[in-house]
Amino acid sequence: MNDRERFLATMNYEPRDRCPWWEMWYWADTIDRWHDEGLPQDVHLQEYLGVDRRESVGVNLGLVPDFKRETLEETDEYEIFRRNDGVICKQFKGDLAGRMPQWLRFPLATREDWETIFKPRLNPASPCRYPLYWEEKKRIWAGRDYPLSINGGSIFGWIRNWMGLEGISQALYDDPEWVQEMMNYIADFVVATVRRAVEEVDIDYVTMWEDMAYKAGPLISPRMFRQFMIEPYKKITSLFHEHGIDLIFVDSDGDSEPLMALWLEGGVTGYYPIERAAGMDAVHLRQRFGRQLRLIGGIDKRAMIAGPAEMDAELAHVAPLCAEGGYIPWCDHHVPPDVPLAHYQ
């Protein structure tokens, strides 16, 4: 079987020669460590590790133009700068350079910010939304033997990034009409932007992004999800379903289980990366939600750090899902630099 046939058979619970071999990917610090441990520096990582091929159509749903990166203060220990998404943050240098920054200021605080700064950057007609040589790419994709995805956007996660968690949490109570307006606008923007792609290309699956949970549970209540998000979700997912794209995955870290039924109701049919440290478990999710929910991920990075015995136990735990289908195992986020190359191999 080729990579595309294997992926579609897996996700549709059909016979296949083996489970797909994918990975969410690897932190840059991980690759640096692996080079020190013998990973050649002159190879394509995906080819060297044998990861199956998958690609995206590359439709750009980001801010256009994005914010100009700007250094506001710099010392030998840290840099304060404006990121491309407009957030001003403080990032340490040296050994802490790859760690989470400190958030200092967010670009979206008022309705005026939304109208004058963000909406103009969310114009579906911007020419750079679609990659160059689109017609040529369509001809190549028509004869491909690997799965092809498209970005399905975000309803909560983007706004959370632009406002900060406190900002959107307060706005949900202080100005719910504004929050609803933004979520509706984003849904319309996504639909208007991707419609051409789904009409012209035979796309296999969709990836959405939210990161709307942490270890103790969701960052928004199920009640508010239903109130604010369910209809925008349906607007996006219905476009894909209408064009025969029924594999729609949402990426959210943390304990997202309280939102799972709502995602399914909103037209989502898959979930990743199944963060084990937050209590998420692929086997439990399959038992609770059945075959309707496809799953990717769920291999505990802490087991990958610990060694072969712990890794074998993780793989034995998900072996029934690998056999059943509707599941691809990979690390429960990007592979961290604590994982030795020998363990990973």
Secondary structure as the mmCIF struct_conf table of DSSP 4:
data_model
#
loop_
_struct_conf.conf_type_id
_struct_conf.id
_struct_conf.beg_label_comp_id
_struct_conf.beg_label_asym_id
_struct_conf.beg_label_seq_id
_struct_conf.end_label_comp_id
_struct_conf.end_label_asym_id
_struct_conf.end_label_seq_id
HELX_RH_AL_P HELX_RH_AL_P1 ASP A 3 MET A 11
TURN_TY1_P TURN_TY1_P1 ASN A 12 TYR A 13
BEND BEND1 ASP A 17 ARG A 18
STRN STRN1 TYR A 26 TYR A 26
HELX_RH_AL_P HELX_RH_AL_P2 ALA A 28 ASP A 36
TURN_TY1_P TURN_TY1_P2 GLU A 37 GLY A 38
BEND BEND2 GLN A 41 VAL A 43
HELX_RH_AL_P HELX_RH_AL_P3 LEU A 45 LEU A 49
TURN_TY1_P TURN_TY1_P3 GLY A 50 GLY A 50
HELX_LH_PP_P HELX_LH_PP_P1 VAL A 51 ARG A 53
STRN STRN2 GLU A 55 SER A 56
BEND BEND3 GLY A 62 GLY A 62
BEND BEND4 VAL A 64 PRO A 65
HELX_LH_PP_P HELX_LH_PP_P2 PHE A 67 ARG A 69
STRN STRN3 GLU A 70 GLU A 74
BEND BEND5 ASP A 76 GLU A 77
STRN STRN4 TYR A 78 ARG A 82
TURN_TY1_P TURN_TY1_P4 ASN A 84 ASP A 85
BEND BEND6 GLY A 86 GLY A 86
STRN STRN5 ILE A 88 PHE A 92
HELX_RH_3T_P HELX_RH_3T_P1 GLY A 94 LEU A 96
TURN_TY1_P TURN_TY1_P5 ALA A 97 GLY A 98
BEND BEND7 ARG A 99 ARG A 99
HELX_LH_PP_P HELX_LH_PP_P3 MET A 100 PRO A 101
STRN STRN6 GLN A 102 ARG A 105
BEND BEND8 PRO A 107 PRO A 107
BEND BEND9 THR A 110 THR A 110
HELX_RH_AL_P HELX_RH_AL_P4 ARG A 111 ASP A 113
HELX_RH_PI_P HELX_RH_PI_P1 TRP A 114 PHE A 118
HELX_RH_3T_P HELX_RH_3T_P2 LYS A 119 ARG A 121
TURN_TY1_P TURN_TY1_P6 PRO A 124 ALA A 125
HELX_RH_3T_P HELX_RH_3T_P3 PRO A 127 ARG A 129
BEND BEND10 TYR A 130 TYR A 130
TURN_TY1_P TURN_TY1_P7 LEU A 132 TYR A 133
HELX_RH_AL_P HELX_RH_AL_P5 TRP A 134 ALA A 142
TURN_TY1_P TURN_TY1_P8 GLY A 143 GLY A 143
BEND BEND11 ASP A 145 TYR A 146
STRN STRN7 LEU A 148 ASN A 151
BEND BEND12 ILE A 155 PHE A 156
HELX_RH_AL_P HELX_RH_AL_P6 GLY A 157 MET A 163
HELX_RH_AL_P HELX_RH_AL_P7 LEU A 165 ASP A 174
HELX_RH_AL_P HELX_RH_AL_P8 PRO A 176 GLU A 200
BEND BEND13 VAL A 201 VAL A 201
STRN STRN8 TYR A 205 TRP A 209
STRN STRN9 ALA A 213 TYR A 214
TURN_TY1_P TURN_TY1_P9 LYS A 215 ALA A 216
STRN STRN10 GLY A 217 PRO A 218
BEND BEND14 LEU A 219 ILE A 220
HELX_RH_AL_P HELX_RH_AL_P9 PRO A 222 MET A 224
HELX_RH_PI_P HELX_RH_PI_P2 PHE A 225 MET A 229
HELX_RH_AL_P HELX_RH_AL_P10 ILE A 230 GLU A 242
TURN_TY1_P TURN_TY1_P10 HIS A 243 GLY A 244
STRN STRN11 ILE A 248 ASP A 251
BEND BEND15 GLY A 254 GLY A 254
HELX_RH_AL_P HELX_RH_AL_P11 GLU A 257 GLU A 265
TURN_TY1_P TURN_TY1_P11 GLY A 266 GLY A 267
STRN STRN12 GLY A 270 TYR A 272
HELX_RH_3T_P HELX_RH_3T_P4 ARG A 276 ALA A 278
TURN_TY1_P TURN_TY1_P12 GLY A 279 GLY A 279
HELX_RH_AL_P HELX_RH_AL_P12 ALA A 282 PHE A 289
HELX_RH_3T_P HELX_RH_3T_P5 GLY A 290 GLN A 292
BEND BEND16 LEU A 293 LEU A 293
STRN STRN13 ARG A 294 ILE A 296
STRN STRN14 ILE A 299 ILE A 299
HELX_RH_AL_P HELX_RH_AL_P13 LYS A 301 ALA A 306
HELX_RH_AL_P HELX_RH_AL_P14 PRO A 308 GLU A 324
BEND BEND17 GLY A 325 GLY A 326
STRN STRN15 TYR A 327 ILE A 328
STRN STRN16 CYS A 331 CYS A 331
BEND BEND18 ASP A 332 HIS A 334
STRN STRN17 VAL A 335 VAL A 335
HELX_LH_PP_P HELX_LH_PP_P4 PRO A 336 PRO A 336
TURN_TY1_P TURN_TY1_P13 PRO A 337 ASP A 338
BEND BEND19 VAL A 339 VAL A 339
HELX_RH_AL_P HELX_RH_AL_P15 LEU A 341 TYR A 344
#
